[in-house]
Amino acid sequence: MLGTDAVADQAGLIKDTTTQGFRQDVVTESMTQPVLVDFWAPWCGPCKQLTPVIEKVVKDARGKVKLVKMNIDEHPQIPGQLGIQSIPAVIAFRQGQPIDGFMGALPESQVKAFVEKLVGPVGPGPSAEMVAAAEAAAEAGDAAGASELFAGVLELEPENLAAIAGLARLHLDMGDLDGAKGILGMTPQAKAADPAIAAVRAAIELAEQAADLGDTAELEAKVAANPKDHQSRFDLALALNARDRREEAVDHLIAIIRADRAWNDDGARKQLLQFFEAWGPMDEHSMAGRRKLSTLLFA
């Protein structure tokens, strides 16, 4: 199975070391491929930011480089010998010798560039391939296969945002709102604003709003009887979206904006923007809806 194999491929790439284990884990291992040593401490906030980033890049390098982590509080001798005075500090070893390094919680792009200086181009890694396969399975209607693949990614990377968002959306599509919210709760607080996560969160909120609206026929009858009944039209837009009738949902909100932009504190426009966020910026209905909104507001 892809998920199990990918986990096996990562075995031994990342480990913790001690003063006693340093020679074997770093000096000896660096004779065959570069070894990064991450000096950290439990009280160091930036260390916690760097750890998932550097681990991801090392996994993406697929064995071209290894990562060894050393807690300087428990093992101060080695960092002292190397003159480490600020953490996080990462030192690259090759052929038993320190050859390069950096300090601070760098973004992934800079960590990747640092590793690529040592080992050449770093690919997308198995987790990215698994996410792509999971998304393809979901698109093809294979929810079980997609769920298994997303779960495999999360075994490798518990904070992989694409996998969290993908698995949460699968549950949402199956009507399991509580399950979707539970999976979305795996998102690190610092990354809660990520577009993929925000899109699923918006979709969950829309599903909750539409849950109590009932059948569209009654709402459609109310709007037909009184086109100025903006609340019924607004509710109808929510209900239509819940049934994946996106174009109609957009048109009803546009009709409210055209008739009374200020209604419900600009509520129709705000709801339309939430639709776009939930559907994603490249969704055809998002793009068409934005064009309609722009034409209306800036004509």
Protein Blocks (a to p, Z undefined) as FASTA:
>chain_A
ZZlmmmmmmgokaccddfklmmmmmmmmmmmbccddddddfklmklmmmmmmmmmmmmmn
nopaccddddfklmmmlmmmnopabdcdddddeehiafbdcedjddfklmmmmmmmmnop
adebjmlmmmmmmmmmmmnopamlmmmmmmmmmmmmmmlmklmmmmmmmmmmnopaklmm
mmmmmpcfklmmgmklmmmmmmmmmmmmmmmnopaklmmmmmmmmmmlmmlmmmmmmmmm
mnopaklmmmmmmmmmmmommgghhllmmmmmmmmmmnopklmklmmmmmmmmmmmmZZ
